[in-house]
Amino acid sequence: MLDPDETNSSVSVDRYNRSTEPEFLDEIYAIPDELTDEILTELITDNTQYVESLPYGMGSYLSTDIVQYMFTICVRLRLPDDVKYLAMDIFDRYMKIQGQTMYDAIAVLNRSNSTKFKIWEKIEASLSRQLTLRICTAIQIASKIHSFHHSLALHNVKVMLQALGFPYTEKAIEKSGKFFLAF
C-alpha cells in the first residue's frame, strides 16, 4: 500500500530534511512569469494598505542608519532574521512611547516656551547618548522572545556594548531592560 504522502512526482524531496530557508532559486517554488506582475501588484497594494493603517508615529524612530546599525549588530551576533525585525519593532514602539511621554511631561510644565524648548533639547541629548544601549536592549528582548534558551544574556550585551565603545555596567543594562518592559 502506498504512503498517503507519496505522490507520482518525479521530484524527490526528503520531507524530514527540508530547509527552513526560502528556496528562491528553486524552479519548483518559482512563480510563473505570466503571474509575476499580477502578484507583485497585489503585494504592493497589500503593503501600502498595511503601512497606511499603522498607528500614527509608528516607524518614526526607524531611520535608515538605525536599521542598518541594528542589522549589523544582529548579523555580527549571528542572530536569526526574526530577531532583527522583532528588535526593530520593539525599539520603535519603546522610543515612540518614551518620546511622547517626555514631550507630554514638558508640555504641561508651567514654564515659558523657550524654557520648555531648552528642557526638550536636554532630553533629546540624553536619549541620543542612550541610543545604542536602547538598541542593544531591544535586540536582547527580541532574542529572548525568539528563543529563551538561545537568547543574549546580560553579560553578552555588556560585552557587545563594550565592543561598540560603550562601557555600560550590567546594572545599567538591566535597568534599560526594565524601562522597556515598563512600557
Rosetta silent file (secondary structure, phi, psi, omega in degrees, C-alpha in Angstrom):
SEQUENCE: MLDPDETNSSVSVDRYNRSTEPEFLDEIYAIPDELTDEILTELITDNTQYVESLPYGMGSYLSTDIVQYMFTICVRLRLPDDVKYLAMDIFDRYMKIQGQTMYDAIAVLNRSNSTKFKIWEKIEASLSRQLTLRICTAIQIASKIHSFHHSLALHNVKVMLQALGFPYTEKAIEKSGKFFLAF
SCORE:     score description
SCORE:     0.000 S_00000001
   1 L     0.000  144.389 -177.561    0.000    0.000    0.000 S_00000001
   2 L   -81.169  144.437  173.087    1.222    3.488   -0.798 S_00000001
   3 L   -67.116  133.875 -178.170    2.091    6.020    1.867 S_00000001
   4 L   -60.440  -19.092  179.597   -0.565    8.795    1.751 S_00000001
   5 L   -87.566   -7.466 -179.781    2.233   11.371    1.481 S_00000001
   6 L   -76.250  145.146  176.249    3.689    9.744   -1.632 S_00000001
   7 L  -128.620  173.459  177.477    2.988   11.363   -4.969 S_00000001
   8 L   -93.332   18.934 -179.236    3.704   10.487   -8.539 S_00000001
   9 L   -70.587  148.110  176.868    6.031   13.465   -8.859 S_00000001
  10 L   -83.945   -4.725 -179.162    9.417   12.990  -10.452 S_00000001
  11 L   -89.282  129.467  179.424   10.890   15.342   -7.865 S_00000001
  12 L   -98.324  118.467 -179.599   12.460   13.659   -4.890 S_00000001
  13 L  -127.011  125.455  176.196   12.004   15.627   -1.690 S_00000001
  14 L   -84.543  109.102 -173.509   13.046   14.378    1.685 S_00000001
  15 L   -69.309  -14.036 -178.765   10.252   15.602    3.915 S_00000001
  16 L   -94.913  -15.150 -178.007   12.353   15.256    7.063 S_00000001
  17 L  -119.053   33.890  179.210   15.342   17.285    5.883 S_00000001
  18 L   -72.129  144.915  177.226   13.613   20.277    4.350 S_00000001
  19 L   -76.522  144.800  175.834   15.309   23.607    4.632 S_00000001
  20 L   -89.212   -4.917  178.989   13.589   26.279    6.686 S_00000001
  21 L   -86.469  150.984  176.960   15.077   28.926    4.401 S_00000001
  22 L   -63.436  143.444 -179.958   13.180   30.167    1.341 S_00000001
  23 L  -100.828   68.086 -174.279   14.089   28.375   -1.885 S_00000001
  24 L   -63.752  -31.141 -175.705   14.204   31.448   -4.132 S_00000001
  25 L   -97.135   -0.435 -179.440   16.287   29.848   -6.865 S_00000001
  26 L   -84.105  124.001 -177.399   14.463   26.516   -6.968 S_00000001
  27 H   -62.564  -26.247 -178.955   12.256   26.228  -10.062 S_00000001
  28 H   -61.761  -35.953 -175.272    9.740   24.100   -8.180 S_00000001
  29 H   -97.875    0.338 -175.340    8.775   27.064   -6.000 S_00000001
  30 L   -72.149  149.582  174.921    9.030   29.759   -8.658 S_00000001
  31 L   -83.939  133.791  177.359    6.078   31.868   -9.725 S_00000001
  32 L   -58.306  142.545 -177.103    5.265   31.503  -13.415 S_00000001
  33 H   -53.437  -37.804 -177.354    6.439   34.524  -15.385 S_00000001
  34 H   -68.853  -16.743  179.416    2.919   35.358  -16.549 S_00000001
  35 H  -100.124  -11.598 -174.835    1.781   35.767  -12.902 S_00000001
  36 H   -56.296  -50.879 -179.031    4.749   37.787  -11.605 S_00000001
  37 H   -60.939  -42.538 -179.373    3.373   41.230  -12.483 S_00000001
  38 H   -63.690  -43.819 -179.135   -0.049   40.401  -11.055 S_00000001
  39 H   -68.638  -42.312  178.163    1.386   39.062   -7.784 S_00000001
  40 H   -61.815  -40.695  177.519    3.793   41.993   -7.381 S_00000001
  41 H   -61.715  -42.210  178.779    0.934   44.441   -7.919 S_00000001
  42 H   -64.677  -42.579  178.760   -1.097   42.633   -5.267 S_00000001
  43 H   -64.660  -40.920  178.169    1.827   42.646   -2.818 S_00000001
  44 H   -62.890  -43.362  178.936    2.426   46.367   -3.377 S_00000001
  45 H   -62.854  -47.335  179.818   -1.266   47.098   -2.764 S_00000001
  46 H   -61.174  -44.173 -179.046   -1.338   44.968    0.403 S_00000001
  47 H   -64.962  -42.258  178.831    1.855   46.539    1.740 S_00000001
  48 H   -61.267  -44.863  178.779    0.628   50.073    1.028 S_00000001
  49 H   -63.250  -39.766  179.012   -2.653   49.391    2.835 S_00000001
  50 H   -63.560  -48.132 -178.747   -0.764   47.908    5.790 S_00000001
  51 H   -62.896  -41.402 -179.950    1.613   50.861    6.083 S_00000001
  52 H   -68.400  -23.663 -179.025   -1.244   53.366    5.781 S_00000001
  53 L   -90.300   -2.200  178.739   -3.197   51.590    8.535 S_00000001
  54 L   -65.441  146.817  176.737   -0.336   51.758   11.059 S_00000001
  55 L   -59.844  152.360 -179.310   -0.987   53.911   14.113 S_00000001
  56 L   -54.106  132.936  175.524    0.311   57.477   13.937 S_00000001
  57 L    90.542  -11.149  179.913    4.045   57.701   14.592 S_00000001
  58 L   -65.398  131.421 -179.966    4.887   54.030   14.008 S_00000001
  59 L    87.903   -2.693 -175.628    8.253   53.765   12.293 S_00000001
  60 L   -71.543  -17.305  178.977    9.205   57.351   13.034 S_00000001
  61 L  -100.378    5.421 -177.389   12.277   56.268   15.023 S_00000001
  62 L  -103.544   74.151  175.327   13.488   53.822   12.378 S_00000001
  63 L   -73.631  164.209  179.220   15.834   55.840   10.218 S_00000001
  64 H   -57.922  -41.595 -179.368   17.949   54.016    7.663 S_00000001
  65 H   -63.079  -42.615 -179.511   21.039   54.471    9.840 S_00000001
  66 H   -66.299  -43.829  179.496   19.375   52.970   12.915 S_00000001
  67 H   -62.829  -44.334  178.495   18.015   49.994   10.973 S_00000001
  68 H   -62.530  -39.878  179.166   21.428   49.349    9.386 S_00000001
  69 H   -63.187  -46.380  179.037   23.079   49.622   12.799 S_00000001
  70 H   -62.273  -44.575 -179.332   20.616   47.144   14.338 S_00000001
  71 H   -63.779  -40.575  179.687   21.020   44.736   11.425 S_00000001
  72 H   -61.909  -44.075  178.275   24.817   44.953   11.619 S_00000001
  73 H   -61.593  -47.004 -178.885   24.765   44.099   15.323 S_00000001
  74 H   -62.924  -39.413  178.804   22.391   41.182   14.726 S_00000001
  75 H   -65.383  -44.678 -179.682   24.498   39.866   11.839 S_00000001
  76 H   -63.967  -30.615  178.237   27.692   40.044   13.882 S_00000001
  77 L   -87.466   -1.766 -179.699   25.956   38.161   16.688 S_00000001
  78 L    57.703   43.815  177.938   24.619   35.638   14.151 S_00000001
  79 L   -87.429  149.620  179.375   21.051   36.169   15.298 S_00000001
  80 L   -64.426  156.940  179.906   18.144   34.907   13.175 S_00000001
  81 H   -57.294  -35.628  179.499   16.314   37.322   10.880 S_00000001
  82 H   -55.577  -38.466 -178.529   13.225   37.100   13.098 S_00000001
  83 H   -66.153  -40.094  179.564   15.198   38.730   15.914 S_00000001
  84 H   -57.303  -51.574 -174.693   16.230   41.642   13.668 S_00000001
  85 H   -70.675  -37.296  177.428   12.690   42.516   12.692 S_00000001
  86 H   -66.683  -40.437  178.278   11.257   41.978   16.149 S_00000001
  87 H   -62.238  -40.204  177.090   14.007   44.156   17.657 S_00000001
  88 H   -60.185  -45.264 -178.652   13.149   46.937   15.202 S_00000001
  89 H   -64.906  -45.543  179.557    9.501   46.788   16.223 S_00000001
  90 H   -60.836  -47.448 -179.762   10.300   46.694   19.957 S_00000001
  91 H   -60.441  -47.851 -177.763   12.744   49.594   19.640 S_00000001
  92 H   -62.642  -44.207  179.735   10.354   51.731   17.588 S_00000001
  93 H   -63.239  -44.035  179.832    7.421   51.134   19.938 S_00000001
  94 H   -62.528  -48.754 -177.099    9.521   51.904   23.007 S_00000001
  95 H   -64.021  -37.353  178.514   11.005   55.078   21.542 S_00000001
  96 H   -62.270  -47.825 -179.487    7.596   56.288   20.364 S_00000001
  97 H   -67.108  -44.445 -179.837    6.081   55.844   23.818 S_00000001
  98 H   -61.449  -47.392 -179.919    9.160   57.224   25.587 S_00000001
  99 H   -62.174  -44.257 -179.936    9.342   60.280   23.319 S_00000001
 100 H   -65.564  -39.981  178.727    5.630   61.005   23.637 S_00000001
 101 H   -62.336  -45.424  178.911    5.737   60.598   27.418 S_00000001
 102 H   -64.443  -43.711  179.688    8.644   63.024   27.722 S_00000001
 103 H   -60.900  -45.889 -179.935    7.014   65.505   25.350 S_00000001
 104 H   -62.938  -38.098  179.537    3.726   65.391   27.273 S_00000001
 105 H   -64.482  -38.796  178.949    5.530   65.887   30.586 S_00000001
 106 H   -72.659  -38.235 -176.260    7.234   69.019   29.273 S_00000001
 107 H   -60.028  -32.617 -177.092    4.076   70.348   27.616 S_00000001
 108 L   -87.818   -3.507  178.615    2.209   70.576   30.937 S_00000001
 109 L   -65.786  144.193  178.514    5.004   72.447   32.733 S_00000001
 110 L   -89.809   66.174 -178.634    4.146   75.950   33.811 S_00000001
 111 L  -133.428  166.663  176.942    7.176   77.428   32.052 S_00000001
 112 L   -70.372  160.282  179.758    7.817   79.640   29.054 S_00000001
 113 H   -61.981  -36.252  179.428    8.121   78.056   25.638 S_00000001
 114 H   -66.466  -37.321  177.279   11.828   78.909   25.460 S_00000001
 115 H   -67.961  -42.379  177.260   12.433   77.138   28.790 S_00000001
 116 H   -60.810  -39.949  179.269   10.427   74.131   27.608 S_00000001
 117 H   -63.032  -42.031  178.785   12.491   74.060   24.424 S_00000001
 118 H   -64.548  -39.994  177.202   15.746   74.031   26.426 S_00000001
 119 H   -63.354  -44.419  179.611   14.448   71.185   28.591 S_00000001
 120 H   -61.370  -39.639  177.961   13.434   69.265   25.469 S_00000001
 121 H   -60.909  -39.698  178.496   16.924   69.760   23.974 S_00000001
 122 H   -66.096  -40.163  178.627   18.473   68.244   27.128 S_00000001
 123 H   -65.548  -43.541  177.095   16.102   65.281   26.936 S_00000001
 124 H   -58.859  -42.506  179.673   16.928   64.758   23.247 S_00000001
 125 H   -63.398  -41.414  178.598   20.643   64.826   24.078 S_00000001
 126 H   -64.748  -45.176  177.995   20.107   62.256   26.835 S_00000001
 127 H   -61.511  -38.763 -179.853   18.058   59.999   24.548 S_00000001
 128 H   -64.379  -42.718  179.131   20.741   60.321   21.883 S_00000001
 129 H   -63.646  -31.934 -176.389   23.511   59.275   24.286 S_00000001
 130 L   -93.800    4.912 -173.944   21.499   56.207   25.315 S_00000001
 131 H   -58.601  -46.407 -179.629   20.509   55.190   21.788 S_00000001
 132 H   -64.051  -39.917  176.541   22.996   52.314   21.457 S_00000001
 133 H   -60.702  -44.327 -179.201   22.001   50.970   24.870 S_00000001
 134 H   -66.253  -38.945  177.684   18.325   51.078   23.857 S_00000001
 135 H   -63.082  -47.268 -179.577   19.054   49.372   20.540 S_00000001
 136 H   -65.197  -35.569  176.749   21.001   46.589   22.246 S_00000001
 137 H   -64.604  -42.878  178.065   18.261   46.200   24.858 S_00000001
 138 H   -61.776  -40.608  178.182   15.654   45.820   22.113 S_00000001
 139 H   -64.393  -43.072  179.248   17.842   43.164   20.446 S_00000001
 140 H   -61.425  -46.465  179.647   18.251   41.332   23.760 S_00000001
 141 H   -63.016  -42.858  178.586   14.491   41.322   24.415 S_00000001
 142 H   -61.760  -39.333  179.682   13.799   40.186   20.845 S_00000001
 143 H   -66.615  -33.952  177.766   16.301   37.343   21.219 S_00000001
 144 H   -70.478  -39.144  178.320   14.544   36.222   24.416 S_00000001
 145 H   -65.749  -39.772 -178.266   11.150   36.297   22.724 S_00000001
 146 H   -67.219  -48.735 -178.372   12.535   34.320   19.779 S_00000001
 147 L  -159.231  105.828 -176.319   14.272   31.634   21.856 S_00000001
 148 H   -60.425  -37.706 -176.876   14.794   31.922   25.584 S_00000001
 149 H   -72.331  -23.750 -179.927   17.458   29.195   25.594 S_00000001
 150 H  -114.025   26.939 -177.288   19.489   30.867   22.844 S_00000001
 151 L   -85.219  166.142  177.966   18.938   34.453   23.927 S_00000001
 152 L   -76.256  124.065  176.833   21.516   37.092   24.683 S_00000001
 153 L   -80.062  162.829  179.243   22.498   37.045   28.340 S_00000001
 154 H   -53.531  -42.504 -179.834   23.184   40.245   30.257 S_00000001
 155 H   -63.346  -40.653  178.864   26.913   39.549   30.073 S_00000001
 156 H   -61.727  -40.106  179.464   26.748   39.131   26.266 S_00000001
 157 H   -65.795  -40.544  178.888   25.025   42.514   25.940 S_00000001
 158 H   -61.905  -45.467  179.292   27.686   44.113   28.153 S_00000001
 159 H   -63.513  -41.801  179.399   30.491   42.648   26.010 S_00000001
 160 H   -61.555  -46.655 -179.874   28.692   43.772   22.839 S_00000001
 161 H   -63.948  -39.270  177.817   28.300   47.328   24.153 S_00000001
 162 H   -64.293  -39.207  178.117   31.931   47.420   25.241 S_00000001
 163 H   -64.111  -28.965  178.015   32.999   46.270   21.773 S_00000001
 164 L   -85.649   -2.498  176.972   30.969   49.180   20.371 S_00000001
 165 L    94.188   19.650 -179.323   32.763   51.579   22.723 S_00000001
 166 L  -119.946  107.289 -174.572   30.072   51.946   25.401 S_00000001
 167 L   -84.457   56.333  178.374   31.213   50.912   28.891 S_00000001
 168 L   -73.739  147.097  175.426   27.781   50.262   30.422 S_00000001
 169 L   -84.272  164.113  177.626   27.567   48.158   33.562 S_00000001
 170 H   -63.335  -32.929  178.803   25.344   45.097   33.816 S_00000001
 171 H   -64.754  -41.437  178.606   23.194   47.050   36.269 S_00000001
 172 H   -65.949  -38.493  179.046   22.630   49.833   33.696 S_00000001
 173 H   -66.914  -42.990  177.737   21.764   47.256   31.023 S_00000001
 174 H   -62.560  -40.149  177.779   19.322   45.529   33.359 S_00000001
 175 H   -63.228  -39.270  177.947   17.750   48.898   34.196 S_00000001
 176 H   -62.462  -41.808  177.176   17.344   49.625   30.491 S_00000001
 177 H   -61.303  -38.504  178.619   15.541   46.301   30.068 S_00000001
 178 H   -67.497  -35.426  175.608   13.181   47.216   32.894 S_00000001
 179 H   -59.665  -44.770 -179.557   12.422   50.540   31.189 S_00000001
 180 H   -61.834  -44.026 -176.229   11.398   48.661   28.056 S_00000001
 181 H   -72.374  -21.614  178.545    9.203   46.263   29.981 S_00000001
 182 H   -72.902  -24.071 -179.181    7.550   49.102   31.885 S_00000001
 183 L   -93.087    0.000    0.000    6.183   50.495   28.619 S_00000001
